[in-house]
Amino acid sequence: MPTDANLDSFPSTHATPVVFGAGAAIGVLGGMIGLGGAEFRLPLLIGLFGFAALSAVILNKAMSLVVVLVALPARLGAVPAAETAARWPVAVNLLAGSLLGAWAGASWAVRMRSSTLYKVLAALMVLMAAALVVTHTTALGTLDLPLWAQVPAGVVVGFGIGVVAAIMGVAGGELLIPTIVLLFGEDIKTAGSLSLLVSLPTMLVAFARYSRDGSFAVLGANLRFTAIMAAGSIVGAVLGGLILGVFPDLILIPLLAVILLVSAVKLASHD
């Protein structure tokens, strides 16, 4: 069972414009780099809105799920469905690991002491910062592994991504996209669509695990807050996509990485 230090279920009393504006700001950041922005939303839920670690993770997961459900049709429209469907073995390979990882990650999160969870979240923020820099500043190639090595590697990496996504409450695209490119040799656009197809069932499994311990109390108490911030995130993501390319990656990516690192330091020292 989650501890009181990890989970709080009191409803947020923040004004609607503040909640929507915060969601929109996060959405813009994510939209400018083609992601949902959940990695930036998590420290905001803890630092600005005062949610305990596990509460923030669950709310972040709910909003990430909404953003993915909205983004999926648009993304599938950009990449022909037949082309994405033809890559179904890639999604199945990663799902074989990510579904197990999501269940395990959510199980570990609800059992962790609050102080431990904050430090784990901080470490994962550093991982996200590194993945962001590598993905957007490096020309990703492919590992060209033989099939006998590629399949188990996909399961193992998928498991790790499922764990990270469940513990942070993110969709995991930051890690899935470079994995699909490196391990399976897909192009970035196809990798983006496949990452959403892997993310959706992975998030649902994490949700199912969190629901077993009464952890959803915080979601029930903050449905309005969650809906407003999710709406802001979606609007912001659209705006971020429209200004994609306005800020050169040479400036934008290091700036966003610094934001993640500063957030990691604050989470690590959170009392």
C-alpha positions in Angstrom: 0.0 0.0 0.0 1.3 3.6 -0.7 2.3 5.5 2.4 0.7 8.9 3.3 4.0 10.5 2.6 3.9 9.3 -0.9 0.2 9.9 -1.7 -2.2 12.7 -0.9 -5.8 12.9 -2.2 -6.8 16.4 -1.3 -8.3 18.4 -4.2 -6.1 21.2 -5.7 -7.5 24.7 -5.1 -5.4 26.5 -7.7 -7.1 28.9 -10.0 -8.2 27.6 -13.4 -6.0 30.1 -15.4 -2.9 29.1 -13.5 -3.5 25.3 -14.0 -4.4 25.8 -17.7 -1.4 28.1 -18.2 1.0 25.7 -16.6 -0.3 22.9 -18.8 0.0 25.0 -21.9 3.6 26.0 -21.0 4.5 22.4 -20.6 2.8 21.5 -23.9 4.7 24.2 -25.8 8.0 22.9 -24.5 7.0 19.4 -25.5 5.5 20.4 -28.8 8.7 22.2 -29.9 10.6 19.0 -29.7 7.8 16.7 -30.9 7.0 15.2 -27.4 4.3 15.4 -24.9 6.2 17.3 -22.3 5.4 15.0 -19.3 9.0 15.0 -18.1 8.6 18.7 -17.6 5.2 18.5 -16.0 6.2 16.1 -13.2 8.5 18.6 -11.3 5.9 21.3 -11.8 3.2 19.1 -10.2 5.5 18.7 -7.2 7.2 22.1 -7.0 4.4 24.5 -8.0 1.2 22.6 -7.1 2.5 20.8 -4.0 1.6 17.2 -4.8 3.4 14.4 -3.0 5.7 12.3 -5.2 3.3 9.4 -6.0 0.3 11.7 -6.4 2.2 13.7 -9.0 3.2 10.5 -10.8 -0.3 9.3 -11.0 -1.7 12.7 -12.2 1.1 13.0 -14.7 0.3 9.5 -16.0 -3.4 10.4 -16.4 -2.5 13.6 -18.4 0.1 11.7 -20.5 -2.6 9.2 -21.4 -4.9 11.9 -22.5 -2.2 13.6 -24.6 -1.2 10.3 -26.3 -4.9 9.5 -27.1 -5.2 12.9 -28.8 -1.9 12.7 -30.5 -2.3 9.2 -31.9 -4.9 9.9 -34.6 -3.0 12.9 -35.8 0.3 11.0 -35.8 -1.2 8.0 -37.7 -2.6 10.5 -40.2 1.0 11.8 -40.8 2.3 8.3 -41.4 0.2 5.9 -43.5 -1.5 3.3 -41.4 -0.4 0.5 -43.7 3.2 1.6 -43.3 2.9 1.6 -39.5 1.0 -1.7 -39.4 3.8 -3.3 -41.5 6.2 -2.6 -38.6 4.0 -4.5 -36.0 6.8 -6.9 -35.1 8.8 -3.9 -33.7 5.9 -2.8 -31.5 5.2 -6.4 -30.3 8.9 -6.9 -29.5 9.0 -3.8 -27.3 5.6 -4.4 -25.7 6.8 -7.9 -24.6 9.1 -6.1 -22.2 7.4 -2.7 -21.6 4.1 -4.2 -20.3 6.0 -6.2 -17.7 8.2 -3.2 -16.9 5.2 -1.0 -16.5 3.7 -3.4 -13.9 6.9 -3.7 -12.1 7.7 0.0 -12.1 4.2 0.9 -10.7 4.6 -1.8 -8.1 8.0 -0.4 -7.0 6.7 3.2 -7.0 3.8 2.5 -4.6 6.1 0.6 -2.2 8.9 3.1 -2.1 9.5 5.5 0.8 8.7 9.1 -0.1 12.4 10.2 0.2 13.5 7.3 -2.0 10.9 8.0 -4.7 12.0 11.7 -4.9 15.6 10.6 -5.5 14.6 8.0 -8.0 12.6 10.6 -9.9 15.6 12.9 -9.8 17.9 10.3 -11.3 15.3 9.5 -14.0 15.1 13.3 -14.8 18.9 13.2 -15.5 18.3 10.2 -17.7 15.7 12.1 -19.7 18.0 15.1 -20.1 20.7 12.8 -21.5 18.2 11.1 -23.8 17.0 14.5 -25.0 20.5 15.7 -25.9 21.6 12.5 -27.6 18.4 12.2 -29.6 18.3 15.8 -30.9 22.0 16.5 -31.3 23.3 13.2 -32.7 22.8 11.5 -36.0 21.3 8.2 -34.9 22.4 5.2 -36.9 21.4 1.6 -36.4 23.1 -1.2 -34.4 22.4 -3.7 -37.2 22.0 -6.6 -34.7 21.1 -10.0 -36.0 17.6 -11.1 -35.3 18.6 -13.6 -32.6 20.1 -10.7 -30.6 17.7 -8.0 -31.7 14.6 -9.7 -30.2 15.9 -10.2 -26.7 17.5 -6.8 -26.7 14.1 -5.3 -27.6 12.4 -7.1 -24.7 15.1 -6.0 -22.2 15.1 -2.4 -23.3 11.3 -2.4 -23.5 11.2 -3.6 -19.9 13.5 -0.7 -18.8 11.4 1.9 -20.6 8.2 0.5 -19.1 9.7 0.8 -15.6 10.8 4.4 -16.3 7.5 5.4 -17.8 5.5 3.9 -14.9 7.6 5.5 -12.2 7.7 9.0 -13.8 4.1 8.9 -15.2 5.3 9.6 -18.8 4.5 8.1 -22.1 8.2 7.2 -22.7 8.6 8.6 -26.2 11.9 10.2 -25.1 13.4 6.7 -24.8 11.2 4.7 -27.2 12.0 6.8 -30.3 15.8 6.6 -30.2 15.5 2.9 -29.2 13.3 2.1 -32.3 15.8 4.0 -34.5 18.9 2.4 -33.1 17.7 -1.1 -32.5 15.3 -1.6 -35.4 16.6 0.9 -38.0 13.3 2.8 -38.5 13.2 6.5 -39.5 12.3 9.1 -37.0 8.8 9.7 -38.3 7.9 6.0 -38.2 9.6 5.6 -34.8 7.3 8.4 -33.5 4.2 6.6 -34.6 5.4 3.2 -33.3 6.3 4.8 -29.9 2.7 5.9 -29.4 1.4 2.4 -30.2 3.8 1.0 -27.6 3.1 3.8 -25.1 -0.6 3.5 -24.9 -0.9 -0.1 -23.7 2.1 0.4 -21.5 0.4 3.3 -19.7 -2.8 1.3 -19.3 -0.9 -1.5 -17.6 0.7 1.0 -15.2 -2.7 2.5 -14.5 -4.1 -1.0 -13.8 -1.3 -1.6 -11.2 -1.7 1.8 -9.5 -5.5 1.2 -9.2 -5.0 -1.9 -7.1 -3.7 0.0 -4.0 -6.2 2.8 -3.9 -3.7 5.2 -5.4 -6.4 6.6 -7.7 -7.9 8.5 -4.8 -5.8 11.5 -5.8 -7.1 11.3 -9.3 -10.7 11.1 -8.2 -10.1 14.2 -6.0 -8.4 16.1 -8.7 -10.4 15.3 -11.9 -11.1 18.9 -12.6 -7.5 19.9 -12.1 -6.3 17.0 -14.3 -8.8 17.8 -17.1 -7.8 21.5 -17.1 -4.1 20.9 -17.1 -4.4 18.2 -19.8 -6.4 20.6 -22.0 -3.7 23.2 -21.5 -1.0 20.6 -22.4 -2.8 19.7 -25.6 -3.3 23.3 -26.7 0.3 24.1 -25.8 1.5 21.0 -27.7 -0.3 22.3 -30.8 1.2 25.8 -30.4 4.6 24.3 -29.8 4.3 22.3 -33.0 3.4 25.4 -34.9 6.5 27.2 -33.8 8.7 24.1 -34.4 12.0 25.3 -35.9 11.7 28.9 -34.7 14.3 28.2 -32.0 17.3 26.4 -33.3 18.0 23.0 -31.6 21.5 24.3 -30.8 19.8 26.7 -28.3 16.6 24.9 -27.5 17.8 21.4 -26.6 20.6 22.5 -24.1 18.1 24.9 -22.5 15.5 22.2 -22.0 18.2 19.8 -20.8 19.2 22.4 -18.2 15.6 22.7 -17.1 15.4 19.0 -16.5 18.7 19.0 -14.6 17.6 21.9 -12.3 14.4 20.0 -11.7 16.3 16.9 -10.9 18.4 18.8 -8.3 15.2 20.2 -6.7 13.5 16.8 -6.6 16.6 15.1 -5.1 16.6 17.7 -2.2 12.8 17.7 -1.8 11.6 17.2 1.8 
